[in-house]
Amino acid sequence: MSKHAVILQSLMQKDMLAPKDVKEGVVACFFNINRDFVKRRMGEVPTENVDAALEQLIKTVFDEHQIDPENPSLPMLKKAELVLETQAGFEAEPDLLEMHKSVINSLFARAKR
């Protein structure tokens, strides 16, 4: 199991999440879903290549939306997540998009306000 899968599994077992936990969950969800998405679209590609490209995309979008790594704003994190979702192109795989949205919605629903 990847480190992102472990992080996501741990977060999904909690009833309440701090904004920083939501951010970590969003990132972990993108890594997990993106790996499956890339495998479906391109076959087996080295995980480190897929992860490096996604890591750069996440960093760019989070920087553009001024996501504080330690204390992210939930509304800005939600905006950044939607931009990432669009740029990742998950809509080409409806079942993966549905799974992704389900996890993301669950993370935000557990956020401490």
N, C-alpha and C positions, 0 to 999 in steps of 0.2 A: 504494500500500500504506500502510495506517495505521501510525502510530508503534507501536501495540500489536502489530500483526502483525510489524513489523520486530524488536521486542524479543523476541517469542516465537520467531521464526525463529532469531534469534541464540542464544538460550538452548537451543533444541532441538538445536543442533549441538555442544554441549559435553557431555563425558563426565561431569564432576562439577560440581555447583552448590553454592555457599554458600547458607546459609539465606536471605539477603537476595535472592539470585537466584531462589530458589524462590518467594518472596513476589512478586517482580516478574513471574515467569512466571504465577503464579496470577491476578494482577490482569490481565495482558495477555490471558490465555485467557478470562476472564470478559468483557472488553470485546469480543473478537472474536466469541465465541459469542452474547453478548447482542444484538449488532447483527443477526446473522442471525435470531435468535429473534424480535426485535421486528418485523423486516421481514415475517416469515411471519405473525405474529399481527395486525399493524396496518397493513401496507403501508409505503410510504415515509414515514418520520418523520425530521425533521432529526437528523442524527447528534449534534449538540451537545446536543439535548434528551435523547436516549437516554443519552449519556455522562454528562451531569450527574446524572441520576437514579441511574445505576449507581455513579458516583463517591461519591455521598452514602451509598448503601447499603453499599458497601465500607468507607467510613470509619466508619460506625456499627458495623458488625459487628466490624471490626478493633479499634475502641476498646473494645467490650464484651468482647473476648477478649484485651485488653491485648497486641496485636501490636506489638512494638517495630519501628519502621521500619528501623532499622539492623542489628538482631540479633534477628530473630524466632525464637521457639521453634517448632520444627517441629511438635510435638504440638498446640500451641495454633493454629498456622496451619492444620493439617489440620481441627481442629474448626471454625474460622471458615469454611474453605472449604465444609464440609458444610452449614453454616447458610446461606451465600450461595447454594449450589446449590439448596437447598430454597426459599428465598425468591424466587429468580429464576424458578422454575417450569419449568425445562428439561424436566422429565419429560413435559410436554405434547408435546414433539418428541423422540421416542426417538432418532432419528439424531443430533441435535445433542447430546443428553445423552451418548450413547455416545462421540462425538468429544471432547466436553469431558472426560469421565472418562479417556479414553485419554491425553490431553495432561497432565492433572493427575497421574495415576498415574506417568507418565514423569518429570515434574518431581520428584516426591517420591522416586522410585527413584534419581535421580541426586544426591540431597542428600548433602553431606558430613556425616557424623555426628560 
